[in-house]
């Protein structure tokens, strides 16, 4: 009898551990917001990995409005940053260090879900902090978490589901969408669209080249340095033959690749440094305000992840270069791949959210009972990065009923608009609605274009990498148009 009783207890505990949790968050922002907020943990495919979420119902018609998942990038950056700095009902601006009501919250007409992923990011729990994440793993486990969410909010199951986010979410989202679209199970998510801002998509256009071009066209790099970069640094060996390159006005083919590339990258890095490359017209705070930011650790984990990826992609360029120049000797071949990058130091990272979320009172409200977990905006996950160009060239075309929009803040130096326009051009799509300006109030807010294959690009004037934080009204106008399926 005693053994049977212990067995029942064990089964109960196992069942309990397999259940998503749901906690009603009380008074998270004082008197600034009186709407409902929920938090909890979601299970994944990996035992012991639990993803932390915050769910904020719509302010208008939560019973019928769509559900939108928001993801930040990194890899390894918390989606709570998007909630607290960009699209939630209460936000804090860049280095403002106080909360305010957001008149352009995206939950005015949508139910918002924020999930911290992969496991180990933010308040999420991991069974193995050294696990090597790949994008298919991330998508598979996130999809399991989304399905687990519906077990505690069953009325949302089957609701029109949208995914939005920014930066490396430009990879997260296409991989997750692909897993959702290929899912054959009975509890399939009702995916209706994706909306990706300043997303990493295609390394050949998005990474080093676009940042250098952005700096040059914004007066941050001299014409001499820019031309030296084009002459000496490896780019696009697979796109143009030397003969084609000689006739091109948009040339990045390395006619004379030398060790000078590192020296030039150092000059470019110094030129770009000191500005906020995530939005070059943002003002940097005073260096004396050390309680608000770490001036020497700008989005450190994101920077390290991107740096590793850039160097790996440069090594791949080297292989292509070696194939393109079979007559070079060993010393000349080694010169084709200088191991350095142009990624600059910036003007500091705002630590306001770190302080807020690590307060014991905040953790208690969010039901984060393991108070030893220290929240940070970006966590150094072990991640093998990839790009998502295939989603647009293949998966999207196989599912024309799913809306696909990309938007781009025009002042982002990390993943500039120019790079986005280039990879879209590589797709060879046919324009349906030509490049046109749109307005918010009586001011031009940006431009939009639609392709017959279904893709829509929207630019947002005056915004950097975090579009809703920089241009809240324009971002809200855009997401409203997105839900309606019409251009802004």
Secondary structure, 3 states (H helix, E strand, C coil): CHHHHHHHHHHHHHHHHCCCCCEECCCCCCCCCCCCCEEEEEECCCCCCEEEEEEECCCCCCCCCCEEEEECCCCCECCHHHHHHHHCCEECCCCCCCCEECCCCHHHCCEEEEECCCCCCCCCECCCCCCCEEHHHHHHHHHHHHHHHHHHCHHHCCCCEEEEEECCHHHHHHHHHHHHHHCCCCCCCCEEEEEEECCCCCHHHHCHHHHHHHHHHCCCCCHHHHHHHHHHCCCCCCCCCHHHHHCCCCCCCCCCCCCHHHHHHHHHHHHHCCCCCCCCCCCCCCCCCCCCEECCCCCHHHHHHHHHHHHHHHHHHHHHHHHHCCCCCHHHHHCCCCCCCCCCCCCCEECHHHHHHCCHHHHHHCCCCCCCCCCCCECCCCEECCCCHHHHHHHHHHCCCCEEEEEEECCCCCCCHHHHHHHHHHHCCCEEEEEEEEEECCEEEEEEEEECCCEEEEEECCCCCCHHHHCHHHHHHHHHHHHHCCCC
